[in-house]
Amino acid sequence: MAHVFSTSCSLKVVPGGERPYHAVKALSSRVSVQTLMVPRGSVIWSRTKQRSLSIRATTLTEVPTQSGSNSHQSSNDSTKRQRVMVIGGDGYCGWATALHLSKKGYDVSIVDSLIRRLFDHQLGLNSLTPIASIHDRVRRWKDVTGKDIGLYIGDICDFEFLAEAFKSFEPDAVVHFGEQRSAPYSMIDRSRAIFTQHNNVIGTLNVLFAIKEFREECHLVKLGTMGEYGTPNIDIEEGYITITHNGRTDTLPYPKQASSFYHLSKVHDSHNIAFTCKAWGIRATDLNQGVVYGVRTDETEMHEELRNRFDYDGVFGTALNRFCVQAAVGHPLTVYGKGGQTRGYLDIRDTVQCVELAIANPANPGEFRVFNQFTEQFSVNQLAALVTKAGAKLGIDVQTTTVPNPRVEAEEHYYNAKHTKLIDLGLRPHLLSDSLLDSLLNFAVQFEDRVDKKQIMPSVSWKKIGVKPKTVAA
């Protein structure tokens, strides 16, 4: 049936004259509506006591019913299909995951405040790929596949909004991508450091309370990060480590050594989730994900309006994606410092596969599982060498330059992280190959006219973070 959903979405106003991105409109003109609380596409602004702006808007979404002849599914089919709420479903990993799960037969709804698009607007950034609005994306998915994806536009830090979304959709699983995910963004200035901590930690707490109050059997699949562990001089286990100390042995959470305000927010999330699993019996899987590369999945390739975003800038772009774009436009690869920084990496096609495996094999009530979600380990220097080799095959002369490291991190270190649990569940990795690098480079060449070379070099310093709001120069 057609469901009219009205809620408030709070967007923090960043000092310095930056204006929010107005991205609220009706989902589809073909949705039948009996009552509208505000005119379609309108936005009403009001001041709140916390000196932020509150957006009051109406979003239309088709929510599948569990019975009745008017449902787009038969009642028997809809009761069998598992309902998955993808928080942050408009983002890089979230969008690919939402489409993948929908294609696999899950009943999917996206929850998103669209604030990631606001970040681009504030910082003068843009995706290498042109990306459609979330409303056009969802409409196109329906046109191409015949499958509906529900849409809830709002901020999960607003518990009233989140509670209504939970009660309306009744998820069996929640995939939580809905966090500010950039370490450099969290280190720009005080306001963005605080935003990152508040948005990520409070948003996740709200999700935990919503599960407790409205869907206690719901399985939380939370995207963590390998960055929680830091770079210890011992092997990194999957979430827990068994220690013998003074003759006594216990299995304890693996020590955390976060390296930015963003990574610290993920550590706080993990602690809060672990506590609520113990105290309330919540079932949760923490996916400590490595660095994701690539842009194509089977689903995003189905139509240009389903295309995913591709970040190459120094704030949101990850290492391999950035290197491929730099090579395509003739810019030297920017290796930070000594280039020995080693991390786990995975193809975005494996991100969606890992999430699906976690949902299909849920944690038990009260269990807090931790999976290290990556497939291979590379140093920055190794990635640069691979891109240089791939470029030569395509006739591209790829150069490398060393730039001062804007981060505070070890540039040469031991790194050996375990990652067997997802393999045991059936993960079939897409390993980084010459053909994949060729594909990434060709993709970057295809869109090279959209590259803003001024955004390539790092512009955020860990040591120079300050109190005053900073607008990154265009």
Secondary structure in CASP SS format (residue, H / E / C, confidence):
PFRMAT SS
TARGET T0000
AUTHOR 0000-0000-0000
METHOD secondary structure of the structure
MODEL  1
M C 1.00
A E 1.00
H E 1.00
V E 1.00
F E 1.00
S E 1.00
T E 1.00
S E 1.00
C E 1.00
S E 1.00
L E 1.00
K C 1.00
V C 1.00
V C 1.00
P C 1.00
G C 1.00
G C 1.00
E C 1.00
R C 1.00
P C 1.00
Y C 1.00
H C 1.00
A C 1.00
V C 1.00
K C 1.00
A C 1.00
L C 1.00
S C 1.00
S C 1.00
R C 1.00
V C 1.00
S C 1.00
V C 1.00
Q C 1.00
T C 1.00
L C 1.00
M C 1.00
V C 1.00
P C 1.00
R C 1.00
G C 1.00
S C 1.00
V C 1.00
I E 1.00
W E 1.00
S E 1.00
R E 1.00
T C 1.00
K C 1.00
Q C 1.00
R C 1.00
S C 1.00
L E 1.00
S E 1.00
I E 1.00
R E 1.00
A E 1.00
T E 1.00
T E 1.00
L E 1.00
T E 1.00
E E 1.00
V C 1.00
P C 1.00
T C 1.00
Q C 1.00
S C 1.00
G C 1.00
S C 1.00
N C 1.00
S C 1.00
H C 1.00
Q C 1.00
S C 1.00
S H 1.00
N H 1.00
D H 1.00
S H 1.00
T H 1.00
K H 1.00
R C 1.00
Q C 1.00
R E 1.00
V E 1.00
M E 1.00
V E 1.00
I E 1.00
G C 1.00
G C 1.00
D C 1.00
G C 1.00
Y H 1.00
C H 1.00
G H 1.00
W H 1.00
A H 1.00
T H 1.00
A H 1.00
L H 1.00
H H 1.00
L H 1.00
S H 1.00
K H 1.00
K C 1.00
G C 1.00
Y C 1.00
D E 1.00
V E 1.00
S E 1.00
I E 1.00
V E 1.00
D E 1.00
S C 1.00
L C 1.00
I H 1.00
R H 1.00
R H 1.00
L H 1.00
F H 1.00
D H 1.00
H H 1.00
Q H 1.00
L H 1.00
G C 1.00
L C 1.00
N C 1.00
S C 1.00
L C 1.00
T C 1.00
P C 1.00
I C 1.00
A C 1.00
S C 1.00
I H 1.00
H H 1.00
D H 1.00
R H 1.00
V H 1.00
R H 1.00
R H 1.00
W H 1.00
K H 1.00
D H 1.00
V H 1.00
T H 1.00
G C 1.00
K C 1.00
D C 1.00
I E 1.00
G E 1.00
L E 1.00
Y E 1.00
I E 1.00
G C 1.00
D C 1.00
I C 1.00
C C 1.00
D C 1.00
F H 1.00
E H 1.00
F H 1.00
L H 1.00
A H 1.00
E H 1.00
A H 1.00
F H 1.00
K H 1.00
S H 1.00
F H 1.00
E C 1.00
P C 1.00
D C 1.00
A E 1.00
V E 1.00
V E 1.00
H E 1.00
F C 1.00
G C 1.00
E C 1.00
Q C 1.00
R C 1.00
S C 1.00
A H 1.00
P H 1.00
Y H 1.00
S H 1.00
M C 1.00
I C 1.00
D E 1.00
R H 1.00
S H 1.00
R H 1.00
A H 1.00
I H 1.00
F H 1.00
T H 1.00
Q H 1.00
H H 1.00
N H 1.00
N H 1.00
V H 1.00
I H 1.00
G H 1.00
T H 1.00
L H 1.00
N H 1.00
V H 1.00
L H 1.00
F H 1.00
A H 1.00
I H 1.00
K H 1.00
E H 1.00
F H 1.00
R C 1.00
E C 1.00
E C 1.00
C C 1.00
H E 1.00
L E 1.00
V E 1.00
K E 1.00
L E 1.00
G E 1.00
T E 1.00
M H 1.00
G H 1.00
E H 1.00
Y C 1.00
G C 1.00
T C 1.00
P C 1.00
N C 1.00
I C 1.00
D C 1.00
I E 1.00
E C 1.00
E C 1.00
G C 1.00
Y E 1.00
I E 1.00
T E 1.00
I E 1.00
T E 1.00
H E 1.00
N C 1.00
G C 1.00
R E 1.00
T E 1.00
D E 1.00
T E 1.00
L E 1.00
P E 1.00
Y C 1.00
P C 1.00
K C 1.00
Q C 1.00
A C 1.00
S C 1.00
S C 1.00
F H 1.00
Y H 1.00
H H 1.00
L H 1.00
S H 1.00
K H 1.00
V H 1.00
H H 1.00
D H 1.00
S H 1.00
H H 1.00
N H 1.00
I H 1.00
A H 1.00
F H 1.00
T H 1.00
C H 1.00
K H 1.00
A H 1.00
W H 1.00
G C 1.00
I C 1.00
R E 1.00
A E 1.00
T E 1.00
D E 1.00
L E 1.00
N E 1.00
Q E 1.00
G C 1.00
V E 1.00
V E 1.00
Y E 1.00
G C 1.00
V C 1.00
R C 1.00
T C 1.00
D C 1.00
E C 1.00
T H 1.00
E H 1.00
M H 1.00
H C 1.00
E H 1.00
E H 1.00
L H 1.00
R C 1.00
N C 1.00
R C 1.00
F C 1.00
D C 1.00
Y C 1.00
D C 1.00
G C 1.00
V C 1.00
F C 1.00
G C 1.00
T C 1.00
A H 1.00
L H 1.00
N H 1.00
R H 1.00
F H 1.00
C H 1.00
V H 1.00
Q H 1.00
A H 1.00
A H 1.00
V C 1.00
G C 1.00
H C 1.00
P C 1.00
L E 1.00
T E 1.00
V E 1.00
Y E 1.00
G C 1.00
K C 1.00
G C 1.00
G C 1.00
Q C 1.00
T E 1.00
R E 1.00
G E 1.00
Y E 1.00
L E 1.00
D E 1.00
I H 1.00
R H 1.00
D H 1.00
T H 1.00
V H 1.00
Q H 1.00
C H 1.00
V H 1.00
E H 1.00
L H 1.00
A H 1.00
I H 1.00
A H 1.00
N C 1.00
P C 1.00
A C 1.00
N C 1.00
P C 1.00
G C 1.00
E C 1.00
F E 1.00
R E 1.00
V E 1.00
F E 1.00
N E 1.00
Q E 1.00
F C 1.00
T C 1.00
E E 1.00
Q E 1.00
F E 1.00
S E 1.00
V H 1.00
N H 1.00
Q H 1.00
L H 1.00
A H 1.00
A H 1.00
L H 1.00
V H 1.00
T H 1.00
K H 1.00
A H 1.00
G H 1.00
A H 1.00
K H 1.00
L C 1.00
G C 1.00
I C 1.00
D C 1.00
V C 1.00
Q C 1.00
T E 1.00
T E 1.00
T E 1.00
V E 1.00
P C 1.00
N C 1.00
P C 1.00
R C 1.00
V C 1.00
E C 1.00
A C 1.00
E C 1.00
E C 1.00
H C 1.00
Y C 1.00
Y C 1.00
N C 1.00
A E 1.00
K C 1.00
H C 1.00
T C 1.00
K H 1.00
L H 1.00
I H 1.00
D H 1.00
L H 1.00
G C 1.00
L C 1.00
R C 1.00
P C 1.00
H C 1.00
L C 1.00
L C 1.00
S C 1.00
D H 1.00
S H 1.00
L H 1.00
L H 1.00
D H 1.00
S H 1.00
L H 1.00
L H 1.00
N H 1.00
F H 1.00
A H 1.00
V H 1.00
Q H 1.00
F C 1.00
E H 1.00
D H 1.00
R H 1.00
V C 1.00
D C 1.00
K H 1.00
K H 1.00
Q H 1.00
I C 1.00
M C 1.00
P C 1.00
S C 1.00
V C 1.00
S C 1.00
W C 1.00
K C 1.00
K C 1.00
I C 1.00
G E 1.00
V C 1.00
K C 1.00
P C 1.00
K C 1.00
T C 1.00
V C 1.00
A C 1.00
A C 1.00
END
